[in-house]
Amino acid sequence: MAHGKGTAHHKLHGFVGWGLIIGLIPAIWSAVSAIGGGSAGFAAWLSNPVGGLGFLAFFTAAIWYCKLEMDEVIMDYFSGGLRSFGLLKNKVVAFILWAAVVYAVVKLAFLG
């Protein structure tokens, strides 16, 4: 039995949502611990490969979840060429935002 695109989108949305929920507690705990040292403590946390990769994993799930949510809004309210343009624009904006954060974290955590 073939599954439609909506089924795959729904399963992916649920999977990413659970990843976000599971990662929320450690992400908040780590960030609050790092903020205790002020901006220097937060920068030191992101400069540490473990902290940087943990933040990056959580941020990736958050961006992906937001992108999937906006995809649903676009698919519900637009059709035709406007729908295609909206989905493409949503994908590009999410990627640019993600790439900027990846660059910053990799630069801090691995390139000094």
N, CA and C atoms as an extended XYZ file, in Angstrom:
336
Properties=species:S:1:pos:R:3:atomname:S:1:resname:S:1:resid:I:1 pbc="F F F"
N         0.844       -1.176        0.000 N   MET     1
C         0.000        0.000        0.000 CA  MET     1
C         0.887        1.237        0.000 C   MET     1
N         0.687        2.116       -0.938 N   ALA     2
C         1.500        3.325       -1.060 CA  ALA     2
C         1.002        4.391       -0.088 C   ALA     2
N         1.938        5.100        0.470 N   HIS     3
C         1.591        6.193        1.380 CA  HIS     3
C         1.750        7.510        0.647 C   HIS     3
N         0.844        8.427        0.912 N   GLY     4
C         0.920        9.742        0.291 CA  GLY     4
C         1.946       10.621        0.969 C   GLY     4
N         2.208       11.752        0.356 N   LYS     5
C         3.185       12.696        0.916 CA  LYS     5
C         2.727       13.204        2.275 C   LYS     5
N         1.421       13.360        2.449 N   GLY     6
C         0.899       13.837        3.729 CA  GLY     6
C         1.206       12.888        4.871 C   GLY     6
N         1.162       11.586        4.592 N   THR     7
C         1.462       10.591        5.625 CA  THR     7
C         2.921       10.688        6.054 C   THR     7
N         3.818       10.771        5.093 N   ALA     8
C         5.247       10.896        5.411 CA  ALA     8
C         5.514       12.196        6.168 C   ALA     8
N         4.861       13.286        5.738 N   HIS     9
C         5.028       14.580        6.405 CA  HIS     9
C         4.554       14.482        7.851 C   HIS     9
N         3.417       13.816        8.070 N   HIS    10
C         2.871       13.681        9.415 CA  HIS    10
C         3.803       12.856       10.311 C   HIS    10
N         4.327       11.752        9.784 N   LYS    11
C         5.250       10.920       10.563 CA  LYS    11
C         6.529       11.682       10.890 C   LYS    11
N         7.082       12.391        9.920 N   LEU    12
C         8.299       13.179       10.150 CA  LEU    12
C         8.044       14.270       11.179 C   LEU    12
N         6.887       14.919       11.080 N   HIS    13
C         6.524       15.976       12.014 CA  HIS    13
C         6.469       15.431       13.444 C   HIS    13
N         5.860       14.254       13.617 N   GLY    14
C         5.790       13.635       14.939 CA  GLY    14
C         7.158       13.238       15.459 C   GLY    14
N         7.984       12.672       14.592 N   PHE    15
C         9.330       12.260       14.978 CA  PHE    15
C        10.168       13.456       15.433 C   PHE    15
N        10.146       14.526       14.654 N   VAL    16
C        10.917       15.731       14.999 CA  VAL    16
C        10.356       16.369       16.265 C   VAL    16
N         9.032       16.354       16.406 N   GLY    17
C         8.411       16.905       17.613 CA  GLY    17
C         8.853       16.177       18.873 C   GLY    17
N         8.899       14.844       18.809 N   TRP    18
C         9.363       14.080       19.967 CA  TRP    18
C        10.835       14.344       20.254 C   TRP    18
N        11.632       14.471       19.209 N   GLY    19
C        13.045       14.801       19.407 CA  GLY    19
C        13.213       16.144       20.099 C   GLY    19
N        12.373       17.089       19.709 N   LEU    20
C        12.419       18.418       20.317 CA  LEU    20
C        12.005       18.370       21.779 C   LEU    20
N        10.953       17.622       22.070 N   ILE    21
C        10.482       17.501       23.451 CA  ILE    21
C        11.531       16.822       24.327 C   ILE    21
N        12.107       15.733       23.834 N   ILE    22
C        13.116       14.997       24.610 CA  ILE    22
C        14.361       15.844       24.828 C   ILE    22
N        14.750       16.623       23.825 N   GLY    23
C        15.954       17.441       23.935 CA  GLY    23
C        15.768       18.740       24.692 C   GLY    23
N        14.519       19.106       24.966 N   LEU    24
C        14.255       20.396       25.614 CA  LEU    24
C        14.842       20.479       27.022 C   LEU    24
N        14.654       19.477       27.827 N   ILE    25
C        15.130       19.514       29.220 CA  ILE    25
C        16.651       19.637       29.286 C   ILE    25
N        17.434       18.772       28.585 N   PRO    26
C        18.888       18.938       28.649 CA  PRO    26
C        19.355       20.265       28.050 C   PRO    26
N        18.675       20.739       27.012 N   ALA    27
C        19.077       22.014       26.395 CA  ALA    27
C        18.860       23.170       27.364 C   ALA    27
N        17.714       23.192       28.007 N   ILE    28
C        17.431       24.268       28.970 CA  ILE    28
C        18.382       24.167       30.157 C   ILE    28
N        18.587       22.963       30.662 N   TRP    29
C        19.486       22.773       31.810 CA  TRP    29
C        20.887       23.267       31.487 C   TRP    29
N        21.402       22.889       30.333 N   SER    30
C        22.756       23.293       29.934 CA  SER    30
C        22.848       24.796       29.727 C   SER    30
N        21.863       25.377       29.062 N   ALA    31
C        21.889       26.817       28.795 CA  ALA    31
C        21.790       27.621       30.085 C   ALA    31
N        20.920       27.203       30.998 N   VAL    32
C        20.782       27.923       32.273 CA  VAL    32
C        22.071       27.809       33.078 C   VAL    32
N        22.696       26.647       33.061 N   SER    33
C        23.975       26.480       33.762 CA  SER    33
C        25.045       27.388       33.160 C   SER    33
N        25.042       27.504       31.843 N   ALA    34
C        26.046       28.330       31.164 CA  ALA    34
C        25.794       29.813       31.389 C   ALA    34
N        24.541       30.204       31.470 N   ILE    35
C        24.201       31.619       31.645 CA  ILE    35
C        24.650       32.121       33.009 C   ILE    35
N        24.820       31.212       33.973 N   GLY    36
C        25.307       31.602       35.302 CA  GLY    36
C        26.639       32.319       35.236 C   GLY    36
N        27.426       32.049       34.223 N   GLY    37
C        28.715       32.713       34.045 CA  GLY    37
C        28.624       33.967       33.197 C   GLY    37
N        27.409       34.425       32.919 N   GLY    38
C        27.223       35.615       32.083 CA  GLY    38
C        27.453       35.278       30.617 C   GLY    38
N        27.660       36.310       29.832 N   SER    39
C        27.861       36.095       28.395 CA  SER    39
C        29.138       35.307       28.127 C   SER    39
N        30.143       35.486       28.963 N   ALA    40
C        31.382       34.721       28.794 CA  ALA    40
C        31.141       33.238       29.065 C   ALA    40
N        30.306       32.928       30.061 N   GLY    41
C        29.973       31.536       30.353 CA  GLY    41
C        29.186       30.887       29.231 C   GLY    41
N        28.275       31.645       28.639 N   PHE    42
C        27.488       31.121       27.529 CA  PHE    42
C        28.375       30.880       26.313 C   PHE    42
N        29.281       31.818       26.037 N   ALA    43
C        30.214       31.650       24.913 CA  ALA    43
C        31.145       30.464       25.167 C   ALA    43
N        31.561       30.287       26.424 N   ALA    44
C        32.426       29.152       26.757 CA  ALA    44
C        31.680       27.827       26.560 C   ALA    44
N        30.394       27.806       26.902 N   TRP    45
C        29.586       26.610       26.715 CA  TRP    45
C        29.475       26.253       25.230 C   TRP    45
N        29.223       27.269       24.388 N   LEU    46
C        29.130       27.023       22.948 CA  LEU    46
C        30.491       26.688       22.345 C   LEU    46
N        31.561       27.160       22.959 N   SER    47
C        32.914       26.879       22.468 CA  SER    47
C        33.358       25.453       22.773 C   SER    47
N        32.740       24.839       23.752 N   ASN    48
C        33.031       23.452       24.094 CA  ASN    48
C        32.337       22.557       23.059 C   ASN    48
N        33.043       21.604       22.453 N   PRO    49
C        32.410       20.752       21.435 CA  PRO    49
C        31.145       20.036       21.918 C   PRO    49
N        31.116       19.573       23.157 N   VAL    50
C        29.928       18.882       23.664 CA  VAL    50
C        28.749       19.861       23.775 C   VAL    50
N        29.003       21.015       24.348 N   GLY    51
C        27.949       22.019       24.461 CA  GLY    51
C        27.498       22.523       23.104 C   GLY    51
N        28.455       22.774       22.222 N   GLY    52
C        28.135       23.272       20.888 CA  GLY    52
C        27.331       22.275       20.081 C   GLY    52
N        27.735       21.001       20.115 N   LEU    53
C        27.009       19.976       19.367 CA  LEU    53
C        25.630       19.714       19.971 C   LEU    53
N        25.526       19.763       21.291 N   GLY    54
C        24.223       19.608       21.932 CA  GLY    54
C        23.275       20.729       21.544 C   GLY    54
N        23.787       21.957       21.578 N   PHE    55
C        22.976       23.098       21.167 CA  PHE    55
C        22.584       22.977       19.706 C   PHE    55
N        23.526       22.572       18.879 N   LEU    56
C        23.274       22.436       17.450 CA  LEU    56
C        22.221       21.365       17.167 C   LEU    56
N        22.261       20.261       17.881 N   ALA    57
C        21.257       19.206       17.711 CA  ALA    57
C        19.866       19.719       18.075 C   ALA    57
N        19.779       20.418       19.215 N   PHE    58
C        18.489       20.953       19.632 CA  PHE    58
C        18.003       22.023       18.659 C   PHE    58
N        18.889       22.912       18.236 N   PHE    59
C        18.510       23.976       17.315 CA  PHE    59
C        18.062       23.404       15.974 C   PHE    59
N        18.740       22.356       15.508 N   THR    60
C        18.356       21.714       14.250 CA  THR    60
C        16.934       21.167       14.348 C   THR    60
N        16.612       20.498       15.446 N   ALA    61
C        15.258       19.970       15.634 CA  ALA    61
C        14.241       21.102       15.697 C   ALA    61
N        14.586       22.196       16.374 N   ALA    62
C        13.661       23.320       16.497 CA  ALA    62
C        13.395       23.977       15.144 C   ALA    62
N        14.425       24.203       14.362 N   ILE    63
C        14.251       24.813       13.041 CA  ILE    63
C        13.451       23.889       12.134 C   ILE    63
N        13.777       22.607       12.175 N   TRP    64
C        13.077       21.637       11.340 CA  TRP    64
C        11.592       21.582       11.710 C   TRP    64
N        11.300       21.594       13.004 N   TYR    65
C         9.915       21.562       13.459 CA  TYR    65
C         9.161       22.816       13.001 C   TYR    65
N         9.784       23.965       13.143 N   CYS    66
C         9.157       25.216       12.700 CA  CYS    66
C         8.906       25.200       11.194 C   CYS    66
N         9.856       24.663       10.440 N   LYS    67
C         9.694       24.571        8.986 CA  LYS    67
C         8.513       23.674        8.640 C   LYS    67
N         8.404       22.523        9.315 N   LEU    68
C         7.294       21.616        9.053 CA  LEU    68
C         5.952       22.246        9.419 C   LEU    68
N         5.905       22.994       10.515 N   GLU    69
C         4.680       23.686       10.905 CA  GLU    69
C         4.269       24.706        9.844 C   GLU    69
N         5.230       25.488        9.363 N   MET    70
C         4.917       26.494        8.348 CA  MET    70
C         4.515       25.820        7.028 C   MET    70
N         5.131       24.672        6.711 N   ASP    71
C         4.714       23.915        5.530 CA  ASP    71
C         3.228       23.578        5.605 C   ASP    71
N         2.760       23.171        6.780 N   GLU    72
C         1.350       22.834        6.939 CA  GLU    72
C         0.459       24.044        6.707 C   GLU    72
N         0.861       25.187        7.228 N   VAL    73
C         0.077       26.407        7.021 CA  VAL    73
C         0.024       26.744        5.530 C   VAL    73
N         1.161       26.670        4.871 N   ILE    74
C         1.219       26.976        3.435 CA  ILE    74
C         0.348       25.993        2.654 C   ILE    74
N         0.431       24.709        2.982 N   MET    75
C        -0.355       23.713        2.254 CA  MET    75
C        -1.855       23.858        2.516 C   MET    75
N        -2.232       24.340        3.691 N   ASP    76
C        -3.646       24.506        4.015 CA  ASP    76
C        -4.269       25.732        3.340 C   ASP    76
N        -3.509       26.808        3.204 N   TYR    77
C        -4.106       28.064        2.778 CA  TYR    77
C        -3.737       28.534        1.375 C   TYR    77
N        -2.810       27.871        0.717 N   PHE    78
C        -2.399       28.302       -0.622 CA  PHE    78
C        -2.469       27.135       -1.586 C   PHE    78
N        -2.568       27.459       -2.866 N   SER    79
C        -2.601       26.410       -3.885 CA  SER    79
C        -1.822       26.875       -5.104 C   SER    79
N        -1.542       25.935       -5.986 N   GLY    80
C        -0.882       26.241       -7.247 CA  GLY    80
C         0.522       26.772       -7.083 C   GLY    80
N         0.826       27.776       -7.907 N   GLY    81
C         2.162       28.353       -7.922 CA  GLY    81
C         2.529       29.043       -6.623 C   GLY    81
N         1.542       29.660       -5.974 N   LEU    82
C         1.823       30.345       -4.705 CA  LEU    82
C         2.209       29.329       -3.627 C   LEU    82
N         1.579       28.165       -3.655 N   ARG    83
C         1.932       27.110       -2.701 CA  ARG    83
C         3.369       26.643       -2.952 C   ARG    83
N         3.695       26.399       -4.206 N   SER    84
C         5.050       25.943       -4.542 CA  SER    84
C         6.090       26.980       -4.140 C   SER    84
N         5.791       28.248       -4.423 N   PHE    85
C         6.721       29.320       -4.052 CA  PHE    85
C         6.866       29.411       -2.535 C   PHE    85
N         5.753       29.319       -1.809 N   GLY    86
C         5.798       29.400       -0.350 CA  GLY    86
C         6.598       28.267        0.266 C   GLY    86
N         6.394       27.049       -0.260 N   LEU    87
C         7.143       25.901        0.268 CA  LEU    87
C         8.632       26.027       -0.027 C   LEU    87
N         8.963       26.499       -1.224 N   LEU    88
C        10.370       26.700       -1.572 CA  LEU    88
C        11.001       27.791       -0.707 C   LEU    88
N        10.290       28.896       -0.563 N   LYS    89
C        10.802       30.003        0.256 CA  LYS    89
C        10.989       29.563        1.710 C   LYS    89
N        10.045       28.798        2.238 N   ASN    90
C        10.149       28.300        3.609 CA  ASN    90
C        11.377       27.411        3.765 C   ASN    90
N        11.621       26.560        2.780 N   LYS    91
C        12.778       25.666        2.824 CA  LYS    91
C        14.085       26.465        2.785 C   LYS    91
N        14.145       27.480        1.923 N   VAL    92
C        15.365       28.285        1.776 CA  VAL    92
C        15.630       29.101        3.039 C   VAL    92
N        14.613       29.738        3.582 N   VAL    93
C        14.792       30.559        4.790 CA  VAL    93
C        15.231       29.688        5.974 C   VAL    93
N        14.604       28.524        6.137 N   ALA    94
C        14.992       27.621        7.226 CA  ALA    94
C        16.442       27.171        7.054 C   ALA    94
N        16.836       26.863        5.826 N   PHE    95
C        18.207       26.424        5.586 CA  PHE    95
C        19.211       27.537        5.870 C   PHE    95
N        18.909       28.759        5.442 N   ILE    96
C        19.831       29.883        5.673 CA  ILE    96
C        20.007       30.127        7.171 C   ILE    96
N        18.908       30.101        7.903 N   LEU    97
C        18.984       30.308        9.350 CA  LEU    97
C        19.796       29.196       10.010 C   LEU    97
N        19.524       27.948        9.615 N   TRP    98
C        20.251       26.807       10.162 CA  TRP    98
C        21.732       26.892        9.823 C   TRP    98
N        22.056       27.217        8.570 N   ALA    99
C        23.456       27.286        8.133 CA  ALA    99
C        24.222       28.375        8.887 C   ALA    99
N        23.570       29.506        9.160 N   ALA   100
C        24.227       30.581        9.898 CA  ALA   100
C        24.576       30.132       11.315 C   ALA   100
N        23.658       29.430       11.966 N   VAL   101
C        23.927       28.957       13.328 CA  VAL   101
C        24.981       27.848       13.312 C   VAL   101
N        24.924       26.958       12.333 N   VAL   102
C        25.936       25.907       12.218 CA  VAL   102
C        27.317       26.533       12.049 C   VAL   102
N        27.416       27.525       11.182 N   TYR   103
C        28.699       28.206       10.968 CA  TYR   103
C        29.217       28.805       12.276 C   TYR   103
N        28.348       29.494       13.004 N   ALA   104
C        28.768       30.146       14.256 CA  ALA   104
C        29.224       29.114       15.292 C   ALA   104
N        28.455       28.037       15.443 N   VAL   105
C        28.800       27.033       16.452 CA  VAL   105
C        30.071       26.286       16.070 C   VAL   105
N        30.193       25.914       14.804 N   VAL   106
C        31.401       25.196       14.363 CA  VAL   106
C        32.616       26.096       14.522 C   VAL   106
N        32.485       27.365       14.208 N   LYS   107
C        33.596       28.296       14.353 CA  LYS   107
C        33.999       28.414       15.829 C   LYS   107
N        33.014       28.529       16.709 N   LEU   108
C        33.333       28.644       18.134 CA  LEU   108
C        33.886       27.345       18.709 C   LEU   108
N        33.229       26.221       18.406 N   ALA   109
C        33.572       24.966       19.071 CA  ALA   109
C        34.786       24.253       18.473 C   ALA   109
N        35.030       24.440       17.180 N   PHE   110
C        36.073       23.639       16.549 CA  PHE   110
C        37.183       24.446       15.883 C   PHE   110
N        36.896       25.668       15.503 N   LEU   111
C        37.905       26.459       14.792 CA  LEU   111
C        38.496       27.569       15.635 C   LEU   111
N        38.015       27.683       16.862 N   GLY   112
C        38.571       28.662       17.792 CA  GLY   112
C        38.324       30.012       17.371 C   GLY   112
